[in-house]
Every structure is written in structure tokens, then in C-alpha cells.
């Protein structure tokens, strides 16, 4: 029997004023079995940060 290997990777997302798309992006990555998603904000306006705060704890 061949040994089983578990492949994993982390995903980094750099965002700027993407609104709710960040939630869809993170959900897509997590749906593929990614263990860690790192969201880096590049100075978005306050309205864009609302969506990032909604996914906090999942990222």
C-alpha cells in the first residue's frame, strides 16, 4: 500500500475596495480545503472593511 500524503497550502488575498467579493473569495478558498486564508487590505475605504469584519474569525 502506498503512503497517503496530505497536501495543503495557505492562500493570501490582497484586496482593495472589493466589497462583498472578499467573502466570496474566502468562501471559495475554504471550500477547496485550504487551511488558512490571509486577507491583506491595501488601504480600502471604510465601507469595504464592513465585509472583511463579517468574515473575521473564519480567516
Secondary structure as UniProt FT lines:
FT   STRAND          10..15
FT   TURN            19..20
FT   HELIX           21..31
FT   TURN            32..33
FT   STRAND          36..41
FT   HELIX           46..55
FT   TURN            56..58
//
